[in-house]
Amino acid sequence: MSRSPSPLDLWLTSLDRALRTVTSSVHAAQPVPAAGATAEPATPLSDEQKREAGALMRVNHVGEVCAQALYQAQALTARSAQLREQMAQAAREEIDHLAWTQQRLDELGSRPSLLNPLWYAGAFGIGLLAGRLGDRVSLGFVVETERQVEQHLASHLQRLPEGDTASRAIVEQMKLDEARHADNALAAGGLELPAPVRGLMRAAAKVMTTTAHYI
């Protein structure tokens, strides 16, 4: 009979995930999304387009670093085994996004944010706080986070070069997955967060995305 993981087991697993995340030592379980048959053929990107696409994908990569931190922290603080597994499953799925964006950064000749350890630590602390406030609040935090990420990805689809079909395919799949994570959290009983909290989350995200675009 298998035993339930102890708190020490959970913290060691979380530490391992943190190290893998900030050192880009993760591998996707699913293949990188490909552009659909109706998409425009890929065209060579200019140096300027590569720089812009690289900056946008760096921001998306930072978002996935933060997602790992949030889900790991919320799994640690979940009060029910069911929610703990839901958070852990979402984190596993987000690993695909992390690996896809890292690969695309490499292809564009760009790099991850130099501040990834800081982004991870900050997001982990926020996740711990959300989890400590109870499972329904924690789920509500997931709903709001994923809704904001979905909007953010939609804006990137408007800004990415039309010829960058590889980046666009990744962002489109990420957008679909984030919407599903939000729906799952809402269905599990997530509470709607107060407007001031949602506004603070948007402000914090703005600081992160603006900084990661360059650093």
C-alpha positions, 0 to 999 in steps of 0.5 A, a space after each residue: 500500500 502506498 503512503 501519502 507524501 509527508 510534508 517533508 516529501 512535498 517540500 523536497 519535491 517543491 524545491 526540486 521543481 524550483 531548481 529545475 524551473 529557474 535553471 530551465 531544466 524541464 522537458 515537455 510531455 507534449 510536442 511543441 504546438 505546430 501552426 494549423 493547416 490554415 495558417 500563413 506559411 512561415 516567413 523569415 523574420 528580420 533581426 528587429 522582428 526576432 528581437 521583438 518576438 524574443 522579448 514577448 516570448 521571454 515575458 511568456 516564459 517568465 509567466 510560466 516560471 511564476 505559474 510553477 511557483 504559484 501552483 507549487 506553493 498552493 499545492 503545499 498549502 492546500 487543505 484537501 488532498 483533492 485540491 492538492 492533486 488539482 494544483 499539482 496536475 496543473 503545474 505538470 501541464 504548465 511544464 509543457 508551456 515552460 519548455 515550449 517557450 524556452 525552446 522558442 527563445 533558443 530558436 529566436 536567439 534570445 534568452 530567459 529573464 535574468 530575474 527568474 529566481 526573483 520572479 519565482 520567489 515572489 510568486 511562491 510567496 504569493 501562492 503561499 499566502 493565497 493557500 493560507 487563506 483557504 481552498 476556495 480563496 486559493 482556487 479563486 486566485 487561480 481563476 483570476 490569475 489565469 483569466 489575466 494571463 489569458 488576456 495577456 496572451 491574447 494581446 501577444 497574439 496581436 503583437 507577434 509578427 504575422 510571419 512568426 507562426 511558430 511563436 503564435 502556435 505556442 501562444 494560442 495553445 497556451 491561451 486555450 490551456 490557461 482558459 481551461 485551468 481557470 474553468 476547472 478552478 471555478 468549477 471546483 468552487 473558486 471564489 471571486 476575489 474583491 475588485 481591489 485584489 484583482 486590481 493589485 494583481 493586474 498592477 503586479 503583473 504589469 510590473 513583471 511583464 514590463 521588466 521581463 520584456 527587457 531584463 
